[in-house]
Amino acid sequence: MTARMTNPAILVPEALKALQALSASIQKSGLPARTLGLVEMRASQINGCGVCLDMHARQLRKDGESDERLFAVAAWRDTPYFTDAERAALALTEAVTRLSDRPNPVPDEIWNEAARHYDDAALASLILEIASINVWNRLNVTVKQVAGASW
């Protein structure tokens, strides 16, 4: 496999700095790192981004995440491995990642469940994380970035 080109964020250094700054601010938000990692994995699964899926699964595993949870992210609704808060974050991730798949992209039911588990600041950070991973997914998928390859 060969990438079509170098990742656009690498070719536009100011864009890379902006994306890294966004990520750093989200990391400081107080949301659990494991929740953020699960969000990154789920969006990357939906978008078919092998680079991000590989990277975030490895990071979660390094941080002590269990194989059961890593293997079950795509089937989070049908497994007992996730907390209610994580389930709310994963549902919101799916809705925001698939905005054009339904007439009401983020239904009140999904929003209200997320808002039940996260205050406004945490919810804002969660939404920013979902948007951020979707940006990275779209960059990597578009240029066919290869998982495991360094930029």
Z-matrix of the N, CA and C atoms (Angstrom, degrees):
N
C 1 1.439
C 2 1.523 1 109.06
N 3 1.302 2 114.53 1 141.91
C 4 1.449 3 120.39 2 178.92
C 5 1.520 4 109.06 3 -135.50
N 6 1.318 5 116.04 4 135.16
C 7 1.457 6 120.53 5 176.72
C 8 1.523 7 109.62 6 -69.23
N 9 1.326 8 116.22 7 149.37
C 10 1.461 9 121.15 8 177.69
C 11 1.523 10 111.60 9 -67.29
N 12 1.304 11 114.92 10 -35.89
C 13 1.460 12 121.44 11 -179.16
C 14 1.515 13 108.26 12 -162.44
N 15 1.303 14 116.79 13 171.88
C 16 1.456 15 121.89 14 173.93
C 17 1.523 16 108.28 15 -64.40
N 18 1.311 17 116.52 16 146.95
C 19 1.460 18 120.48 17 179.48
C 20 1.525 19 109.84 18 -52.45
N 21 1.351 20 117.68 19 131.40
C 22 1.467 21 120.76 20 -178.15
C 23 1.532 22 113.86 21 -55.35
N 24 1.324 23 117.35 22 -32.89
C 25 1.467 24 119.03 23 179.77
C 26 1.526 25 111.33 24 -67.31
N 27 1.297 26 117.22 25 -26.84
C 28 1.468 27 120.93 26 176.28
C 29 1.525 28 109.76 27 -75.55
N 30 1.311 29 115.84 28 -37.58
C 31 1.459 30 120.24 29 -178.44
C 32 1.529 31 113.16 30 -74.71
N 33 1.314 32 116.32 31 -20.23
C 34 1.469 33 121.53 32 177.91
C 35 1.531 34 106.23 33 -119.40
N 36 1.323 35 117.20 34 85.26
C 37 1.464 36 121.45 35 -172.46
C 38 1.526 37 115.02 36 -53.99
N 39 1.319 38 118.17 37 -35.73
C 40 1.469 39 119.73 38 178.80
C 41 1.528 40 110.46 39 -65.94
N 42 1.315 41 117.15 40 -33.14
C 43 1.471 42 120.39 41 176.69
C 44 1.528 43 109.50 42 -66.56
N 45 1.319 44 116.58 43 -43.35
C 46 1.462 45 120.20 44 178.20
C 47 1.520 46 110.52 45 -59.93
N 48 1.320 47 117.40 46 -45.24
C 49 1.467 48 121.24 47 178.90
C 50 1.531 49 110.54 48 -59.80
N 51 1.319 50 116.83 49 -41.88
C 52 1.471 51 120.82 50 -179.69
C 53 1.524 52 110.68 51 -65.40
N 54 1.324 53 116.97 52 -43.79
C 55 1.469 54 120.15 53 178.72
C 56 1.526 55 111.25 54 -65.53
N 57 1.308 56 116.98 55 -39.49
C 58 1.466 57 120.64 56 177.74
C 59 1.525 58 110.83 57 -66.66
N 60 1.322 59 117.71 58 -38.20
C 61 1.468 60 121.06 59 178.29
C 62 1.524 61 110.22 60 -66.02
N 63 1.326 62 117.37 61 -41.01
C 64 1.460 63 120.86 62 176.67
C 65 1.530 64 109.81 63 -60.56
N 66 1.311 65 116.49 64 -47.13
C 67 1.463 66 120.93 65 179.21
C 68 1.522 67 111.30 66 -59.93
N 69 1.308 68 117.35 67 -43.60
C 70 1.471 69 121.42 68 -179.76
C 71 1.520 70 110.76 69 -62.01
N 72 1.327 71 117.03 70 -40.42
C 73 1.469 72 119.38 71 -179.87
C 74 1.528 73 110.98 72 -67.63
N 75 1.304 74 117.19 73 -36.15
C 76 1.469 75 120.82 74 177.83
C 77 1.527 76 110.03 75 -67.78
N 78 1.321 77 117.12 76 -41.17
C 79 1.462 78 121.23 77 179.71
C 80 1.529 79 111.72 78 -60.71
N 81 1.324 80 116.66 79 -29.40
C 82 1.465 81 121.88 80 -179.88
C 83 1.528 82 112.88 81 -86.34
N 84 1.314 83 117.53 82 0.86
C 85 1.467 84 121.73 83 -172.54
C 86 1.526 85 114.34 84 -72.79
N 87 1.317 86 116.11 85 -18.38
C 88 1.455 87 119.17 86 -176.45
C 89 1.517 88 113.68 87 97.26
N 90 1.334 89 117.47 88 -8.16
C 91 1.465 90 119.01 89 174.55
C 92 1.518 91 108.90 90 -66.06
N 93 1.326 92 117.91 91 141.11
C 94 1.462 93 119.27 92 179.59
C 95 1.533 94 111.70 93 -59.33
N 96 1.316 95 116.21 94 135.67
C 97 1.466 96 121.27 95 179.66
C 98 1.523 97 110.83 96 -57.43
N 99 1.316 98 117.09 97 -36.23
C 100 1.468 99 119.67 98 179.56
C 101 1.527 100 111.29 99 -66.00
N 102 1.318 101 117.47 100 -38.05
C 103 1.468 102 119.98 101 176.99
C 104 1.518 103 109.72 102 -63.52
N 105 1.323 104 116.88 103 -45.46
C 106 1.455 105 120.15 104 178.34
C 107 1.527 106 110.91 105 -60.13
N 108 1.317 107 116.35 106 -41.52
C 109 1.466 108 119.82 107 178.79
C 110 1.518 109 112.80 108 -64.79
N 111 1.321 110 116.90 109 -39.58
C 112 1.469 111 120.14 110 177.63
C 113 1.520 112 110.79 111 -64.35
N 114 1.327 113 116.43 112 -40.46
C 115 1.464 114 121.85 113 176.89
C 116 1.531 115 109.53 114 -60.73
N 117 1.322 116 116.35 115 -46.13
C 118 1.463 117 120.74 116 179.55
C 119 1.523 118 110.91 117 -61.19
N 120 1.313 119 116.53 118 -42.06
C 121 1.462 120 119.57 119 179.00
C 122 1.524 121 112.11 120 -64.97
N 123 1.338 122 116.84 121 -45.81
C 124 1.467 123 119.38 122 -176.02
C 125 1.521 124 111.51 123 -65.18
N 126 1.314 125 117.60 124 -45.52
C 127 1.469 126 119.75 125 177.98
C 128 1.530 127 110.24 126 -61.78
N 129 1.321 128 116.45 127 -41.08
C 130 1.465 129 120.37 128 -179.33
C 131 1.520 130 111.47 129 -66.25
N 132 1.332 131 118.08 130 -34.79
C 133 1.460 132 120.76 131 174.43
C 134 1.523 133 110.40 132 -63.10
N 135 1.317 134 116.44 133 -47.90
C 136 1.468 135 121.16 134 -179.00
C 137 1.522 136 110.51 135 -60.62
N 138 1.328 137 116.86 136 -43.04
C 139 1.462 138 121.40 137 -175.63
C 140 1.520 139 113.65 138 -84.72
N 141 1.327 140 117.81 139 -5.92
C 142 1.456 141 120.64 140 179.61
C 143 1.517 142 113.36 141 68.39
N 144 1.332 143 116.66 142 35.99
C 145 1.461 144 121.13 143 -179.74
C 146 1.529 145 109.66 144 -96.24
N 147 1.315 146 115.79 145 95.90
C 148 1.454 147 121.12 146 -179.34
C 149 1.510 148 113.14 147 -62.91
N 150 1.325 149 117.26 148 -35.81
C 151 1.461 150 121.57 149 -179.53
C 152 1.528 151 110.30 150 -60.43
N 153 1.327 152 115.71 151 -52.94
C 154 1.467 153 119.63 152 -177.39
C 155 1.524 154 111.57 153 -69.31
N 156 1.309 155 117.10 154 -39.19
C 157 1.455 156 120.11 155 179.69
C 158 1.525 157 110.28 156 -61.89
N 159 1.309 158 116.70 157 -46.18
C 160 1.457 159 121.57 158 177.92
C 161 1.531 160 110.81 159 -61.56
N 162 1.316 161 116.43 160 -48.18
C 163 1.466 162 121.26 161 -176.77
C 164 1.522 163 111.80 162 -62.41
N 165 1.328 164 116.92 163 -47.55
C 166 1.459 165 119.64 164 -174.67
C 167 1.523 166 112.34 165 -75.50
N 168 1.318 167 117.57 166 -32.58
C 169 1.469 168 119.51 167 174.73
C 170 1.531 169 109.85 168 -64.26
N 171 1.320 170 116.77 169 -43.71
C 172 1.469 171 120.67 170 178.89
C 173 1.531 172 111.14 171 -62.95
N 174 1.345 173 116.17 172 -41.78
C 175 1.461 174 119.71 173 -179.70
C 176 1.524 175 110.81 174 -66.10
N 177 1.316 176 116.56 175 -43.35
C 178 1.463 177 119.50 176 178.36
C 179 1.526 178 111.01 177 -61.49
N 180 1.302 179 116.40 178 -43.22
C 181 1.467 180 120.35 179 179.29
C 182 1.527 181 110.36 180 -62.74
N 183 1.331 182 116.19 181 -43.01
C 184 1.470 183 120.94 182 177.39
C 185 1.527 184 110.74 183 -60.14
N 186 1.338 185 116.34 184 -35.00
C 187 1.462 186 121.84 185 -179.74
C 188 1.528 187 113.06 186 -82.55
N 189 1.349 188 116.70 187 5.47
C 190 1.456 189 120.35 188 174.21
C 191 1.514 190 115.67 189 99.11
N 192 1.324 191 117.89 190 8.67
C 193 1.464 192 119.57 191 178.94
C 194 1.520 193 110.01 192 -66.65
N 195 1.331 194 115.97 193 144.08
C 196 1.469 195 120.56 194 -177.96
C 197 1.523 196 111.26 195 -79.03
N 198 1.325 197 115.05 196 151.30
C 199 1.459 198 120.39 197 175.93
C 200 1.526 199 111.06 198 -59.71
N 201 1.335 200 116.75 199 -39.56
C 202 1.469 201 119.92 200 -178.93
C 203 1.529 202 110.83 201 -55.65
N 204 1.304 203 116.26 202 -45.58
C 205 1.469 204 119.87 203 -178.88
C 206 1.529 205 111.26 204 -70.70
N 207 1.314 206 117.36 205 -42.03
C 208 1.467 207 120.21 206 178.49
C 209 1.525 208 111.18 207 -60.58
N 210 1.326 209 116.15 208 -44.04
C 211 1.459 210 120.34 209 -177.94
C 212 1.524 211 112.25 210 -69.63
N 213 1.325 212 117.14 211 -22.23
C 214 1.465 213 120.97 212 -172.26
C 215 1.526 214 114.70 213 -102.82
N 216 1.316 215 118.62 214 3.96
C 217 1.466 216 119.46 215 -175.77
C 218 1.530 217 111.56 216 -55.81
N 219 1.318 218 117.72 217 -43.17
C 220 1.470 219 120.13 218 -178.58
C 221 1.526 220 111.94 219 -66.38
N 222 1.310 221 117.00 220 -22.67
C 223 1.468 222 121.67 221 -179.16
C 224 1.520 223 111.28 222 -115.83
N 225 1.311 224 116.59 223 36.89
C 226 1.468 225 121.76 224 -174.13
C 227 1.520 226 112.96 225 -57.59
N 228 1.322 227 117.75 226 -30.40
C 229 1.473 228 120.32 227 -179.11
C 230 1.534 229 111.78 228 -68.92
N 231 1.322 230 115.89 229 -26.34
C 232 1.459 231 121.04 230 -171.35
C 233 1.518 232 114.34 231 -107.95
N 234 1.333 233 116.59 232 15.18
C 235 1.458 234 120.29 233 179.79
C 236 1.532 235 109.21 234 -131.27
N 237 1.318 236 116.89 235 154.83
C 238 1.470 237 120.29 236 -176.61
C 239 1.523 238 114.66 237 -89.86
N 240 1.329 239 118.06 238 12.06
C 241 1.462 240 120.94 239 -167.84
C 242 1.521 241 116.09 240 -86.72
N 243 1.321 242 118.51 241 -4.79
C 244 1.460 243 120.77 242 -171.96
C 245 1.518 244 111.80 243 -117.90
N 246 1.320 245 115.23 244 144.58
C 247 1.462 246 120.44 245 177.60
C 248 1.526 247 109.65 246 -73.94
N 249 1.316 248 116.19 247 165.93
C 250 1.467 249 119.93 248 177.20
C 251 1.526 250 111.10 249 -61.38
N 252 1.314 251 117.51 250 -39.20
C 253 1.466 252 120.69 251 178.51
C 254 1.531 253 110.95 252 -64.62
N 255 1.325 254 117.33 253 -42.29
C 256 1.462 255 120.56 254 177.89
C 257 1.530 256 110.51 255 -64.51
N 258 1.329 257 116.98 256 -39.76
C 259 1.466 258 120.74 257 177.74
C 260 1.527 259 110.71 258 -61.92
N 261 1.326 260 116.79 259 -40.50
C 262 1.463 261 120.50 260 178.07
C 263 1.530 262 110.11 261 -64.07
N 264 1.335 263 116.72 262 -41.40
C 265 1.468 264 120.68 263 178.91
C 266 1.526 265 110.89 264 -65.71
N 267 1.322 266 117.01 265 -40.21
C 268 1.466 267 120.37 266 179.27
C 269 1.523 268 111.58 267 -68.08
N 270 1.320 269 117.25 268 -39.42
C 271 1.478 270 120.24 269 176.89
C 272 1.524 271 110.46 270 -63.19
N 273 1.322 272 116.72 271 -43.56
C 274 1.457 273 120.38 272 178.33
C 275 1.530 274 110.13 273 -64.12
N 276 1.310 275 116.89 274 -39.94
C 277 1.467 276 121.17 275 177.54
C 278 1.518 277 110.87 276 -58.13
N 279 1.315 278 116.45 277 -47.26
C 280 1.466 279 119.88 278 179.96
C 281 1.525 280 111.03 279 -62.35
N 282 1.319 281 117.34 280 -44.19
C 283 1.465 282 120.65 281 -178.46
C 284 1.530 283 111.05 282 -63.58
N 285 1.325 284 116.97 283 -47.66
C 286 1.461 285 120.37 284 -177.18
C 287 1.529 286 110.87 285 -69.34
N 288 1.311 287 117.89 286 -34.71
C 289 1.465 288 121.37 287 179.31
C 290 1.530 289 111.19 288 -70.36
N 291 1.315 290 116.80 289 -31.98
C 292 1.476 291 121.36 290 -177.19
C 293 1.527 292 111.76 291 -108.06
N 294 1.298 293 118.16 292 47.24
C 295 1.465 294 122.19 293 -174.20
C 296 1.527 295 113.75 294 -54.31
N 297 1.299 296 118.14 295 -37.14
C 298 1.466 297 119.62 296 -174.61
C 299 1.526 298 113.80 297 -89.65
N 300 1.313 299 117.73 298 3.10
C 301 1.467 300 120.39 299 -176.27
C 302 1.522 301 114.49 300 -80.97
N 303 1.309 302 118.39 301 -11.88
C 304 1.468 303 119.99 302 -179.62
C 305 1.527 304 110.00 303 -152.81
N 306 1.331 305 116.31 304 158.44
C 307 1.465 306 119.42 305 -176.60
C 308 1.527 307 113.49 306 -65.45
N 309 1.296 308 118.04 307 -32.00
C 310 1.461 309 122.60 308 177.80
C 311 1.525 310 106.33 309 -113.72
N 312 1.341 311 117.73 310 85.12
C 313 1.465 312 121.23 311 -168.50
C 314 1.526 313 115.49 312 -58.42
N 315 1.316 314 117.46 313 -40.34
C 316 1.459 315 120.90 314 179.17
C 317 1.534 316 106.67 315 -123.22
N 318 1.329 317 116.54 316 86.93
C 319 1.463 318 120.32 317 -176.47
C 320 1.536 319 111.88 318 -63.47
N 321 1.319 320 115.03 319 153.45
C 322 1.465 321 120.25 320 179.41
C 323 1.522 322 111.78 321 -54.99
N 324 1.304 323 117.68 322 -35.63
C 325 1.475 324 120.99 323 -179.87
C 326 1.534 325 110.75 324 -58.44
N 327 1.320 326 116.96 325 -45.58
C 328 1.468 327 121.24 326 179.33
C 329 1.526 328 109.97 327 -69.39
N 330 1.327 329 116.57 328 -44.95
C 331 1.466 330 120.77 329 179.66
C 332 1.529 331 111.10 330 -60.24
N 333 1.324 332 116.06 331 -49.00
C 334 1.465 333 120.29 332 -176.75
C 335 1.524 334 112.14 333 -62.95
N 336 1.323 335 116.47 334 -37.23
C 337 1.469 336 119.18 335 178.41
C 338 1.528 337 110.16 336 -66.75
N 339 1.313 338 117.23 337 -41.35
C 340 1.474 339 119.94 338 177.27
C 341 1.535 340 109.91 339 -64.40
N 342 1.321 341 116.71 340 -43.16
C 343 1.469 342 120.95 341 -179.19
C 344 1.524 343 111.73 342 -66.74
N 345 1.311 344 117.42 343 -23.80
C 346 1.467 345 121.50 344 176.84
C 347 1.536 346 110.88 345 -69.01
N 348 1.317 347 116.74 346 -29.06
C 349 1.470 348 121.69 347 -175.92
C 350 1.525 349 114.21 348 -101.23
N 351 1.325 350 116.75 349 -19.35
C 352 1.462 351 120.44 350 -174.69
C 353 1.520 352 109.74 351 -130.92
N 354 1.331 353 116.72 352 134.37
C 355 1.470 354 119.58 353 174.97
C 356 1.530 355 108.41 354 -73.15
N 357 1.329 356 116.49 355 176.38
C 358 1.466 357 119.79 356 -174.46
C 359 1.528 358 112.84 357 -58.60
N 360 1.310 359 117.28 358 -41.55
C 361 1.468 360 119.97 359 -179.11
C 362 1.529 361 110.83 360 -65.65
N 363 1.322 362 116.81 361 -43.76
C 364 1.465 363 120.25 362 179.21
C 365 1.527 364 110.63 363 -68.11
N 366 1.312 365 116.26 364 -39.82
C 367 1.463 366 120.59 365 178.68
C 368 1.534 367 109.95 366 -63.95
N 369 1.324 368 117.26 367 -41.28
C 370 1.465 369 120.89 368 177.03
C 371 1.530 370 110.17 369 -60.69
N 372 1.323 371 116.83 370 -43.35
C 373 1.466 372 120.64 371 178.97
C 374 1.521 373 111.22 372 -65.66
N 375 1.309 374 116.55 373 -38.38
C 376 1.466 375 120.65 374 177.98
C 377 1.528 376 110.34 375 -63.20
N 378 1.319 377 117.45 376 -44.86
C 379 1.465 378 121.19 377 178.59
C 380 1.529 379 110.51 378 -63.07
N 381 1.324 380 116.65 379 -42.39
C 382 1.465 381 119.94 380 177.41
C 383 1.529 382 111.18 381 -62.46
N 384 1.332 383 116.98 382 -38.40
C 385 1.468 384 120.16 383 178.35
C 386 1.524 385 110.95 384 -64.90
N 387 1.311 386 116.22 385 -42.36
C 388 1.475 387 119.99 386 178.52
C 389 1.525 388 109.58 387 -62.45
N 390 1.325 389 117.11 388 -44.61
C 391 1.462 390 120.46 389 178.53
C 392 1.529 391 110.69 390 -63.01
N 393 1.319 392 116.69 391 -42.26
C 394 1.458 393 121.72 392 -178.04
C 395 1.529 394 111.72 393 -63.11
N 396 1.317 395 117.61 394 -47.55
C 397 1.467 396 118.92 395 -178.93
C 398 1.522 397 110.39 396 -67.13
N 399 1.322 398 117.39 397 -32.19
C 400 1.459 399 119.63 398 175.95
C 401 1.528 400 111.13 399 -65.93
N 402 1.335 401 118.17 400 -36.01
C 403 1.468 402 120.56 401 175.20
C 404 1.526 403 109.49 402 -62.02
N 405 1.329 404 116.64 403 -50.96
C 406 1.464 405 120.09 404 -179.59
C 407 1.526 406 111.25 405 -60.04
N 408 1.335 407 117.06 406 -42.43
C 409 1.467 408 120.16 407 178.22
C 410 1.523 409 110.79 408 -58.46
N 411 1.321 410 116.16 409 -45.96
C 412 1.456 411 119.87 410 -177.30
C 413 1.529 412 112.00 411 -66.41
N 414 1.311 413 117.56 412 -37.94
C 415 1.461 414 120.33 413 176.19
C 416 1.534 415 110.30 414 -62.97
N 417 1.336 416 115.92 415 -50.35
C 418 1.461 417 120.02 416 -175.86
C 419 1.521 418 113.08 417 -67.01
N 420 1.318 419 117.34 418 -42.26
C 421 1.464 420 120.23 419 -179.06
C 422 1.527 421 110.52 420 -66.76
N 423 1.322 422 116.93 421 -40.84
C 424 1.461 423 120.75 422 -178.60
C 425 1.521 424 112.47 423 -60.75
N 426 1.326 425 116.95 424 -42.73
C 427 1.474 426 119.94 425 -177.86
C 428 1.532 427 112.39 426 -94.32
N 429 1.335 428 115.93 427 5.23
C 430 1.475 429 121.93 428 179.36
C 431 1.524 430 111.50 429 56.97
N 432 1.337 431 115.42 430 45.37
C 433 1.462 432 120.72 431 177.73
C 434 1.526 433 108.18 432 -60.04
N 435 1.298 434 117.19 433 137.40
C 436 1.454 435 122.81 434 -174.72
C 437 1.524 436 110.47 435 -92.32
N 438 1.312 437 116.05 436 129.09
C 439 1.470 438 121.28 437 177.38
C 440 1.517 439 109.31 438 -59.71
N 441 1.329 440 115.64 439 137.23
C 442 1.451 441 121.35 440 178.11
C 443 1.528 442 114.17 441 84.15
N 444 1.339 443 116.89 442 -14.65
C 445 1.468 444 119.36 443 178.71
C 446 1.520 445 109.48 444 -85.48
N 447 1.305 446 116.53 445 141.39
C 448 1.456 447 118.85 446 177.15
C 449 1.519 448 109.10 447 -85.78
N 450 1.322 449 115.48 448 152.09
C 451 1.457 450 119.38 449 -179.72
C 452 1.491 451 108.60 450 -81.71
